[in-house]
Each structure stands twice: as structure tokens, then as C-alpha cells.
Amino acid sequence: MNIYRVGGAVRDRLLGRPSSDVDYVVVGATPEQMVASGYRPVGKDFPVFLHPHTNAEYALARTERKTAPGYHGFAFNADPSVTLEEDLERRDLTINAMAEDVAGGLVDPYGGARDLEARVLRHVSPAFAEDPVRILRVARFLARFASLGFSIADETMQLMRGMVVAGEVDHLVPERVWAETRKALTEATPSAYLRSLRECGALKVLFPEIDALYGVPQRAEYHPEIDTGIHNEMVIDMAARLAPGDDLIGFCAMTHDLGKALTPAGELPKHIMHEERGVAPLQALAARLRVPNEHAELGVLCCRLHLLAHRIFELRPQTLLGLIEKLDAFRKPQRLEQFITVCEADKRGRLGMTESGYAQGDFLRAAFAAAVAVKASEFVAAGLLGPAIAEAMREQRIRVLATLKATTTLSASDQ
């Protein structure tokens, strides 16, 4: 029995990056030997075991053979005769097909270290084409490593295109598409995920609502980047910068402008009512991928209301309070900050505006603080009952927001 550290932990050590992704491969052992040594079996499709003390995962070396379309159609062989090289050959990318022995020696039969140095994502073998999930994984890894100068090897991109043409992507189940997308949205450059999928043709299959944004023009005075698809990429990258690792913010940023793909050609480059037009495609995407309710609900709110945030200094006090109420911020105050972050990403995700401020967010925070400070207790003490209390609170909140707006306007005029 020989044990090797494999995959992400080896890759990240060579890159000088921290890693929590530590997996082990066991060569030359049977399931019975693993159990006899105290390991606990957990694998369903192939033998995976938990270490008796550390709970780390140890998988028996295995090969796999394609038996049907999609990523479930595989037969596995975990015989003790399977070598480490055979196990590494079934992996997706060369940079993930390296191992370390117990002494720390590198085992790199497919040139992973060389590709790390060259900043290239390259498939290990033609067997890559048998698993459509690998298209999503390559795109996700580019989202993680694009900032380090990585790119996808030409031959790998060509293979990905062939997989799309062959219909392999059609067999991806929604849960797996969302799982990989969710991870991509937590990476440093999620735009690379969309670009990679678009380049190989998978974006049109998996995310037609997003693919439709490319080539749609916007008004240059507001969007110097012009192309709505490029704007969307810039927004999700800004969201990743403002809220690192937050896939909820990333999802809302990615879907906030879907209505622009539905603007009638005669109205372009204006996008009147794109906020409301975007709700239906957003809900369709969310339902198809079975995204969490929290993501779908906040996504719809950001889609419908983001222009109100941008124009917040122009809003009447009643409309300003209505915005806060539509966000349900009095019951869910975290939504206010999430909404502001998405709106700021939208504003700053434009050519030449990445370092601009977002005073609208500060004003909305101040407005919410002023409104939430109005308490029911003062109206109860005044003898009001039932609905009269709520009505009095709303009227008072409108008054305090009017005062805040007037004060803010005067302060701005003095500068």
C-alpha cells in the first residue's frame, strides 16, 4: 500500500497558494485492507475512505471507462493493480494530475508543473471529452487563476467546442451546472467563467439569457464599454472585488440586466423598462438551474430596483421609503447592504469607472437608519391602536426622509 497526496493541494503548493483541498490516493490496496486499517468507507460509486483520526479522504487508485452519455455514464475499476499514473491520467487538467509521495517528492507524469510555469490549463488526455462537467471545471479554474495570467490551451478549447457540438453539455443536470457556477462566482475573476463558456459554445446552451446580452448596445455616455455582455462581465468582477467569495452577490450581479437582451431593436441603444423585462428571464434561469430561493428572490429585487438606487437623489421621500419596503429591509436588514453592493458593482462595472465612488449607497444607508429609528412605541404612548400605528409610523418615516433629503441637498449645494 502506497499513499500519495494528489490534486489541488499539490498544485496550490507549487503556486505558493494556501489550500484546503487535500486529497489522497492509495495505490495497491483493497477495500478490505482499508477497513482493516481503520478507515471508514464513504464512497458510493467507487471506494473512498475517511482516515480514522483526521477524517481526510483517501480514495483507491482507479480508472474509468465511458459507458453512456453525460457525466454519470462511467464504469470504475479500483483494482489494486491500478497504478498511480493510470489514476492521474483520468483527471481533467495536467495541473491537477500531480502527486506527492510521503517524502514530498513530486510525481508529475503529464507535465503539470511545466503547465503551471507556463500558466496554461491543458487537458491530460482525450478522455477529457467523455465528461461534460470538465467544461465547467476548466471555466471555473480560469475564473480562479486568470489574475495570475492563466489561459486555456488551444487544443483544450478545441476539445471543449467539440464536446458542445456533440451534445455532451445537454446531459448536464441543473444541480451540477449551478454547483460549478456558484463556485465560479466566488472566484476572483468570474467573468473568465462566462467568457470561457461562451468561447466554446456552452454559454448559449446553459445560459441563453446571459449569452443573449453580447452584442446588445447601450448608450455610450452611461456605458463607455457599450456591449451589454461586456458590461455584465465587468459587473460580476466588480461584485467579486466588493464582496469576495459571496456567490449571492455574484448571482444578483450576473442577472441584474437580463432585460436588456429583450429591448426592441427600435429602442436601442436605450433600454426603457429593462428592469421589468429582466424579471421573466431571471426567474426562468433560476428555476431551470434550481438556484436557492434566496438567490432568486434577491436577484429579482436587484433586477427590478437597481435603477432606483442609481437615481436615489431624485426620488421623492415616498418613493424612497417604498424602495426600502420593497426590499423588506425592516424585517431583513441584511438585504439593504446586499442590494447596495450589487448596485455599486453595476455602477462601477463600466469602462473607466472602476475606481469611482457610490454616494447613492451612503445615502440609502442613511435613509434606512433614519426610517428604522421611527419606533411604534411613541405612537402607542399617544393612544393609537392597530392599523393607525402603522399608518402613523409610515407618515413619520416619510417626514424624516424628507428632512434627510433636504439636508443632503443643502449640504451638497454648499460644497
MIFI-886590 format. One record per residue (C-alpha): x, y, z. Coordinates in pm, 1 decimal. Layout:
<vexbas>
VEXBA        px        py        pz
VEXBA         X         Y         Z
...
</vexbas>
This chain:
<vexbas>
VEXBA        px        py        pz
VEXBA       0.0       0.0       0.0
VEXBA     138.5     340.2    -105.9
VEXBA     -26.5     672.2     -22.2
VEXBA       8.7     991.7    -224.4
VEXBA    -121.0    1344.0    -179.9
VEXBA    -287.5    1444.5    -506.9
VEXBA    -468.2    1716.8    -695.9
VEXBA    -534.1    2066.1    -570.9
VEXBA    -306.5    2052.4    -268.1
VEXBA      -5.4    1971.1    -484.9
VEXBA     -97.5    2233.5    -744.0
VEXBA    -150.4    2506.9    -485.3
VEXBA     173.4    2428.9    -303.7
VEXBA     366.0    2475.0    -627.1
VEXBA     180.3    2802.7    -686.3
VEXBA     255.7    2918.2    -333.1
VEXBA    -115.3    2942.2    -251.3
VEXBA    -295.6    2816.1      58.8
VEXBA    -519.1    2515.4       0.4
VEXBA    -787.9    2337.4     196.4
VEXBA    -835.0    2089.4     -88.2
VEXBA    -629.0    1794.3      38.1
VEXBA    -698.3    1450.8    -108.3
VEXBA    -508.0    1125.9    -103.5
VEXBA    -482.6     829.5    -339.1
VEXBA    -398.9     481.1    -214.0
VEXBA    -222.0     250.7    -458.8
VEXBA    -208.8    -125.9    -416.3
VEXBA    -482.4    -171.0    -155.3
VEXBA    -821.1    -338.3    -144.0
VEXBA   -1131.8    -207.8      32.5
VEXBA   -1095.0    -487.0     286.1
VEXBA    -739.6    -378.1     368.1
VEXBA    -854.4     -19.7     415.9
VEXBA   -1129.6    -121.3     656.5
VEXBA    -889.4    -348.7     842.8
VEXBA    -658.6     -49.7     887.1
VEXBA    -937.3     152.5    1049.7
VEXBA   -1052.1     360.2     750.8
VEXBA   -1428.0     420.8     722.1
VEXBA   -1585.9     365.0     378.2
VEXBA   -1797.4     653.4     240.4
VEXBA   -1780.1     618.9    -139.0
VEXBA   -2088.4     517.2    -336.4
VEXBA   -1963.0     488.0    -695.3
VEXBA   -1604.9     394.5    -610.7
VEXBA   -1409.8     320.5    -291.5
VEXBA   -1342.7     632.0     -82.9
VEXBA   -1249.9     614.7     284.1
VEXBA   -1210.7     852.2     577.0
VEXBA    -891.1     843.0     779.9
VEXBA    -963.2     707.1    1130.8
VEXBA    -808.0    1010.0    1301.8
VEXBA    -802.9    1306.2    1060.2
VEXBA   -1121.3    1231.2     858.9
VEXBA    -928.4    1319.6     542.2
VEXBA   -1047.9    1144.2     226.4
VEXBA    -844.5     856.4      85.8
VEXBA    -955.2     709.4    -248.1
VEXBA    -830.2     387.7    -400.3
VEXBA    -647.5     443.5    -726.8
VEXBA    -891.2     385.6   -1010.9
VEXBA    -950.2     401.5   -1382.1
VEXBA   -1278.8     481.8   -1551.1
VEXBA   -1449.1     386.1   -1876.2
VEXBA   -1725.0     574.2   -2058.8
VEXBA   -2046.2     369.2   -2081.9
VEXBA   -2319.5     625.8   -2158.4
VEXBA   -2366.7     997.7   -2237.9
VEXBA   -2334.1    1256.6   -1963.0
VEXBA   -2117.5    1255.9   -1654.3
VEXBA   -2293.7     966.5   -1479.7
VEXBA   -2215.3     723.3   -1760.8
VEXBA   -1892.2     573.7   -1628.3
VEXBA   -1772.7     237.3   -1504.6
VEXBA   -1491.2     240.2   -1248.4
VEXBA   -1211.2      -4.0   -1180.0
VEXBA   -1035.3      20.2    -842.6
VEXBA    -833.8    -298.9    -858.7
VEXBA    -508.9    -298.5    -655.0
VEXBA    -318.5    -332.2    -982.2
VEXBA    -416.9      21.9   -1093.8
VEXBA    -105.1     239.4   -1093.4
VEXBA     -69.1     598.0    -976.4
VEXBA      -1.2     709.6   -1335.1
VEXBA    -324.3     544.0   -1450.9
VEXBA    -518.3     717.4   -1175.7
VEXBA    -368.7    1057.6   -1261.1
VEXBA    -438.5    1009.2   -1631.2
VEXBA    -816.7    1014.8   -1573.7
VEXBA    -800.7    1363.4   -1419.0
VEXBA    -911.8    1675.3   -1604.3
VEXBA    -611.5    1909.5   -1624.5
VEXBA    -239.1    1848.3   -1609.6
VEXBA    -206.6    2093.7   -1320.3
VEXBA    -446.9    1871.7   -1124.9
VEXBA    -274.2    1547.8   -1226.6
VEXBA      29.4    1569.0    -998.4
VEXBA     102.9    1379.8    -678.8
VEXBA     346.1    1385.6    -387.9
VEXBA     481.4    1080.6    -210.6
VEXBA     521.5    1059.5     166.0
VEXBA     868.9    1216.7     139.3
VEXBA     733.9    1513.8     -54.5
VEXBA     870.8    1400.9    -388.3
VEXBA     675.6    1521.1    -691.8
VEXBA     518.0    1269.0    -927.4
VEXBA     429.1    1452.3   -1248.5
VEXBA     385.6    1217.1   -1546.3
VEXBA     179.4    1460.7   -1758.5
VEXBA     371.0    1786.6   -1729.5
VEXBA     156.4    1966.6   -1475.2
VEXBA     446.4    2160.7   -1323.8
VEXBA     552.2    2276.5   -1670.0
VEXBA     199.9    2398.1   -1744.4
VEXBA     184.8    2575.4   -1408.4
VEXBA     500.7    2759.9   -1502.4
VEXBA     357.2    2843.5   -1845.4
VEXBA      22.3    2944.3   -1689.5
VEXBA    -173.4    2704.6   -1912.9
VEXBA    -483.6    2497.7   -1842.2
VEXBA    -437.9    2184.5   -2054.6
VEXBA    -632.0    1857.0   -2059.0
VEXBA    -447.1    1541.7   -1960.2
VEXBA    -578.4    1302.8   -2225.9
VEXBA    -851.6    1267.7   -2489.5
VEXBA   -1064.7    1107.0   -2216.9
VEXBA   -1134.6    1465.1   -2107.2
VEXBA   -1405.9    1472.5   -2375.6
VEXBA   -1601.9    1197.5   -2200.9
VEXBA   -1714.4    1414.2   -1908.3
VEXBA   -1905.3    1738.6   -1981.4
VEXBA   -1859.9    1862.5   -1624.4
VEXBA   -1498.4    1922.9   -1719.8
VEXBA   -1604.8    2212.5   -1942.9
VEXBA   -1748.7    2384.0   -1636.4
VEXBA   -1445.7    2296.4   -1425.4
VEXBA   -1197.9    2438.6   -1676.3
VEXBA   -1400.2    2758.9   -1696.6
VEXBA   -1414.4    2775.5   -1317.7
VEXBA   -1040.4    2720.7   -1282.3
VEXBA    -980.9    3004.3   -1526.6
VEXBA   -1202.7    3224.3   -1308.1
VEXBA    -972.1    3136.0   -1018.8
VEXBA    -640.2    3173.2   -1196.2
VEXBA    -697.3    3434.6   -1468.7
VEXBA    -549.6    3703.3   -1244.3
VEXBA    -226.6    3500.6   -1239.7
VEXBA    -206.5    3508.0   -1618.4
VEXBA    -352.1    3163.6   -1694.1
VEXBA    -522.9    3080.4   -2022.9
VEXBA    -681.7    2771.0   -2173.6
VEXBA    -465.4    2573.8   -2415.6
VEXBA    -586.6    2597.9   -2775.5
VEXBA    -619.1    2221.7   -2808.5
VEXBA    -822.7    2205.4   -2487.5
VEXBA   -1059.8    2476.8   -2604.7
VEXBA   -1095.7    2292.7   -2934.2
VEXBA   -1185.7    1976.5   -2745.8
VEXBA   -1442.6    2168.2   -2540.0
VEXBA   -1601.4    2304.1   -2858.2
VEXBA   -1626.5    1953.5   -2996.5
VEXBA   -1797.8    1834.8   -2680.3
VEXBA   -2059.1    2109.1   -2714.6
VEXBA   -2120.9    2021.9   -3079.5
VEXBA   -2152.3    1654.2   -2984.6
VEXBA   -2428.6    1742.0   -2738.5
VEXBA   -2242.7    1634.2   -2424.5
VEXBA   -2334.5    1958.8   -2248.7
VEXBA   -2702.8    1880.0   -2299.2
VEXBA   -2668.0    1595.3   -2049.4
VEXBA   -2553.3    1815.4   -1759.9
VEXBA   -2805.4    1815.0   -1477.0
VEXBA   -2910.6    2156.4   -1338.1
VEXBA   -2772.6    2089.6    -990.6
VEXBA   -2421.1    2031.1   -1125.3
VEXBA   -2432.6    2336.6   -1350.2
VEXBA   -2537.3    2551.3   -1056.0
VEXBA   -2278.3    2396.2    -822.5
VEXBA   -1992.9    2483.5   -1060.2
VEXBA   -2138.1    2827.1   -1139.9
VEXBA   -2178.8    2904.4    -772.8
VEXBA   -1813.3    2821.6    -712.3
VEXBA   -1708.4    3030.5   -1013.2
VEXBA   -1892.4    3331.7    -872.6
VEXBA   -1677.8    3311.7    -558.2
VEXBA   -1353.5    3330.8    -756.5
VEXBA   -1151.7    3645.6    -821.9
VEXBA   -1241.4    3681.1   -1191.5
VEXBA   -1583.1    3524.0   -1254.7
VEXBA   -1601.4    3694.1   -1595.0
VEXBA   -1346.5    3438.8   -1714.6
VEXBA   -1603.0    3167.8   -1643.0
VEXBA   -1858.5    3329.2   -1874.3
VEXBA   -1600.7    3407.1   -2142.5
VEXBA   -1471.4    3050.2   -2146.0
VEXBA   -1819.7    2903.2   -2174.0
VEXBA   -1905.0    3148.7   -2449.1
VEXBA   -1586.6    3074.2   -2642.9
VEXBA   -1661.7    2702.2   -2654.6
VEXBA   -2034.2    2750.0   -2722.0
VEXBA   -2159.1    2620.7   -2387.2
VEXBA   -2290.9    2955.4   -2262.9
VEXBA   -2562.7    2959.0   -2529.2
VEXBA   -2672.1    2610.8   -2423.5
VEXBA   -2656.7    2652.0   -2045.8
VEXBA   -2719.1    3026.3   -2001.6
VEXBA   -2902.9    3152.9   -2310.5
VEXBA   -3033.5    3452.1   -2112.8
VEXBA   -2676.5    3566.8   -2045.3
VEXBA   -2541.7    3476.5   -2387.9
VEXBA   -2811.0    3697.0   -2543.5
VEXBA   -2658.8    4006.6   -2378.7
VEXBA   -2349.0    4001.1   -2600.8
VEXBA   -2366.9    4237.1   -2894.4
VEXBA   -2653.3    4438.7   -2746.0
VEXBA   -2550.4    4808.5   -2744.4
VEXBA   -2600.1    5057.1   -2460.2
VEXBA   -2577.7    5436.4   -2452.7
VEXBA   -2209.9    5528.8   -2461.0
VEXBA   -2249.2    5824.7   -2223.6
VEXBA   -2355.3    5584.5   -1947.1
VEXBA   -2174.1    5273.9   -2068.4
VEXBA   -1846.9    5352.4   -2246.1
VEXBA   -1795.5    4976.0   -2288.6
VEXBA   -2119.1    4978.0   -2498.6
VEXBA   -2164.9    4599.0   -2524.3
VEXBA   -2407.3    4474.4   -2258.9
VEXBA   -2232.5    4138.8   -2233.4
VEXBA   -1900.3    4310.0   -2159.7
VEXBA   -2074.6    4528.8   -1902.4
VEXBA   -2213.6    4216.1   -1736.3
VEXBA   -1863.3    4068.3   -1715.1
VEXBA   -1731.4    4389.5   -1559.7
VEXBA   -2015.2    4394.8   -1306.3
VEXBA   -1957.0    4040.0   -1180.5
VEXBA   -1584.9    4106.9   -1149.8
VEXBA   -1659.2    4421.6    -951.2
VEXBA   -1901.4    4224.7    -734.0
VEXBA   -1623.2    3975.4    -664.0
VEXBA   -1399.5    4266.1    -564.7
VEXBA   -1660.6    4428.6    -337.7
VEXBA   -1786.9    4104.1    -181.7
VEXBA   -1512.6    3840.5    -216.1
VEXBA   -1642.6    3484.3    -206.4
VEXBA   -2010.6    3586.9    -196.6
VEXBA   -2197.6    3388.0    -462.1
VEXBA   -2530.2    3552.2    -367.6
VEXBA   -2397.8    3895.2    -461.9
VEXBA   -2234.8    3741.7    -768.5
VEXBA   -2558.0    3582.9    -888.1
VEXBA   -2755.0    3905.7    -847.7
VEXBA   -2484.0    4098.0   -1031.4
VEXBA   -2480.5    3841.5   -1313.1
VEXBA   -2856.7    3858.9   -1367.1
VEXBA   -2941.6    4223.3   -1296.0
VEXBA   -2953.7    4334.8   -1661.6
VEXBA   -3104.8    4034.7   -1841.1
VEXBA   -3389.8    4253.1   -1965.9
VEXBA   -3155.3    4442.6   -2197.2
VEXBA   -3145.5    4141.1   -2426.9
VEXBA   -3521.5    4186.8   -2476.4
VEXBA   -3517.8    4555.3   -2570.6
VEXBA   -3691.4    4606.0   -2908.1
VEXBA   -3440.0    4691.0   -3180.2
VEXBA   -3614.0    5020.7   -3248.9
VEXBA   -3545.2    5142.8   -2894.5
VEXBA   -3171.9    5067.3   -2890.3
VEXBA   -2936.6    5182.6   -2752.2
VEXBA   -3184.4    5294.7   -2484.7
VEXBA   -3325.3    5025.8   -2257.6
VEXBA   -3655.6    5159.2   -2132.5
VEXBA   -3822.7    4921.7   -1884.5
VEXBA   -3535.9    4673.9   -1899.1
VEXBA   -3566.6    4630.5   -1522.4
VEXBA   -3914.0    4479.9   -1552.5
VEXBA   -3835.0    4293.1   -1873.5
VEXBA   -3547.3    4120.2   -1696.5
VEXBA   -3761.5    3952.1   -1431.8
VEXBA   -3903.0    3675.8   -1654.9
VEXBA   -3566.1    3553.5   -1793.3
VEXBA   -3413.3    3575.7   -1446.7
VEXBA   -3688.6    3361.6   -1299.5
VEXBA   -3659.4    3116.8   -1587.6
VEXBA   -3283.3    3081.7   -1534.5
VEXBA   -3324.6    3043.1   -1158.3
VEXBA   -3595.8    2780.2   -1196.8
VEXBA   -3404.4    2583.2   -1459.6
VEXBA   -3085.3    2568.4   -1252.9
VEXBA   -3277.0    2527.6    -926.4
VEXBA   -3086.3    2805.3    -755.5
VEXBA   -3165.8    2871.7    -387.6
VEXBA   -3476.0    3078.9    -317.5
VEXBA   -3265.7    3346.2    -150.2
VEXBA   -3068.8    3397.1    -470.0
VEXBA   -3377.6    3407.4    -690.6
VEXBA   -3567.0    3647.3    -462.7
VEXBA   -3282.7    3894.9    -414.8
VEXBA   -3196.0    3865.0    -783.1
VEXBA   -3546.0    3975.6    -881.4
VEXBA   -3530.8    4269.0    -638.3
VEXBA   -3194.1    4384.0    -775.3
VEXBA   -3322.3    4347.4   -1130.5
VEXBA   -3636.9    4548.2   -1063.8
VEXBA   -3498.2    4815.9    -834.7
VEXBA   -3134.9    4886.9    -926.6
VEXBA   -3216.2    5198.2   -1130.3
VEXBA   -3399.0    5344.9    -830.1
VEXBA   -3075.8    5314.6    -633.3
VEXBA   -2878.5    5492.2    -905.9
VEXBA   -3136.7    5773.8    -909.8
VEXBA   -3186.0    5786.2    -536.3
VEXBA   -3114.5    6158.7    -502.2
VEXBA   -3403.2    6226.3    -740.6
VEXBA   -3658.2    6012.4    -555.1
VEXBA   -3946.2    6160.1    -358.9
VEXBA   -3947.8    6062.5      11.3
VEXBA   -4248.5    5834.3     -50.6
VEXBA   -4065.5    5652.8    -330.8
VEXBA   -3751.0    5625.3    -119.6
VEXBA   -3947.8    5465.4     162.6
VEXBA   -4118.3    5239.9     -90.6
VEXBA   -3778.3    5118.8    -208.8
VEXBA   -3681.4    5024.5     145.6
VEXBA   -4015.5    4849.5     194.1
VEXBA   -3988.7    4656.1    -132.7
VEXBA   -3651.0    4526.6     -17.0
VEXBA   -3825.3    4412.7     304.3
VEXBA   -3531.3    4574.8     479.5
VEXBA   -3716.5    4643.8     806.5
VEXBA   -3752.5    4267.1     854.7
VEXBA   -3436.8    4163.3     669.3
VEXBA   -3186.6    4446.3     718.4
VEXBA   -2904.5    4247.3     557.9
VEXBA   -3082.6    4282.8     226.2
VEXBA   -3016.9    4655.0     218.9
VEXBA   -2641.0    4610.5     223.2
VEXBA   -2658.9    4325.9     -28.2
VEXBA   -2869.3    4538.4    -261.7
VEXBA   -2634.9    4835.6    -228.6
VEXBA   -2333.9    4616.0    -306.8
VEXBA   -2495.4    4482.9    -625.0
VEXBA   -2592.6    4835.1    -732.8
VEXBA   -2243.4    4966.4    -663.9
VEXBA   -2099.4    4680.9    -871.5
VEXBA   -2335.1    4781.3   -1153.2
VEXBA   -2229.4    5144.5   -1134.3
VEXBA   -1856.4    5074.2   -1112.8
VEXBA   -1860.2    4783.8   -1358.2
VEXBA   -1818.7    5017.7   -1653.0
VEXBA   -1525.5    5129.1   -1861.9
VEXBA   -1331.1    5399.9   -1678.9
VEXBA   -1548.1    5387.9   -1365.7
VEXBA   -1396.5    5105.6   -1161.9
VEXBA   -1245.9    5344.7    -906.4
VEXBA   -1544.7    5578.4    -878.1
VEXBA   -1742.1    5621.0    -557.5
VEXBA   -2105.7    5534.1    -495.5
VEXBA   -2259.7    5812.2    -288.4
VEXBA   -2603.8    5665.3    -357.8
VEXBA   -2519.5    5374.9    -129.4
VEXBA   -2424.1    5602.6     157.9
VEXBA   -2745.9    5799.7     118.3
VEXBA   -2958.2    5484.3     111.8
VEXBA   -2787.7    5362.7     429.2
VEXBA   -2858.9    5697.2     596.6
VEXBA   -3219.7    5686.9     478.4
VEXBA   -3269.0    5339.7     619.1
VEXBA   -3112.5    5439.0     951.9
VEXBA   -3345.6    5739.0     974.0
VEXBA   -3652.2    5534.2     883.6
VEXBA   -3575.4    5244.7    1116.9
VEXBA   -3528.5    5489.6    1404.9
VEXBA   -3902.6    5562.5    1395.2
VEXBA   -4049.8    5327.2    1655.8
VEXBA   -4405.2    5216.5    1725.6
VEXBA   -4371.2    5286.4    2096.7
VEXBA   -4417.9    5663.8    2062.4
VEXBA   -4745.7    5613.7    1878.0
VEXBA   -4868.2    5351.4    2122.6
VEXBA   -4796.8    5600.9    2401.1
VEXBA   -5004.7    5854.4    2211.0
VEXBA   -5300.5    5617.3    2227.6
VEXBA   -5307.4    5488.7    1869.6
VEXBA   -5422.1    5133.2    1803.1
VEXBA   -5383.0    4868.3    1530.7
VEXBA   -5354.9    4992.8    1171.5
VEXBA   -5339.7    5353.1    1290.0
VEXBA   -4997.2    5285.1    1439.7
VEXBA   -4856.6    5153.4    1111.4
VEXBA   -5005.8    5447.2     920.0
VEXBA   -4861.7    5699.4    1164.4
VEXBA   -4520.2    5532.7    1150.6
VEXBA   -4517.0    5545.9     772.2
VEXBA   -4612.9    5913.6     767.7
VEXBA   -4342.2    5993.2    1020.6
VEXBA   -4084.3    5799.4     819.3
VEXBA   -4175.5    5997.9     508.9
VEXBA   -4126.1    6319.7     706.3
VEXBA   -3783.2    6218.9     837.5
VEXBA   -3677.8    6112.1     488.7
VEXBA   -3793.9    6446.5     350.9
VEXBA   -3580.1    6621.1     611.4
VEXBA   -3281.8    6397.8     529.6
VEXBA   -3322.5    6465.7     157.7
VEXBA   -3342.8    6840.8     212.8
VEXBA   -3039.3    6835.9     441.3
VEXBA   -2841.1    6627.2     194.9
VEXBA   -2934.6    6858.1     -92.1
VEXBA   -2832.5    7166.8     105.2
VEXBA   -2507.0    7005.4     213.2
VEXBA   -2423.6    6917.0    -146.4
VEXBA   -2500.7    7270.3    -265.9
VEXBA   -2260.7    7417.8      -8.2
VEXBA   -1965.9    7222.1    -146.3
</vexbas>
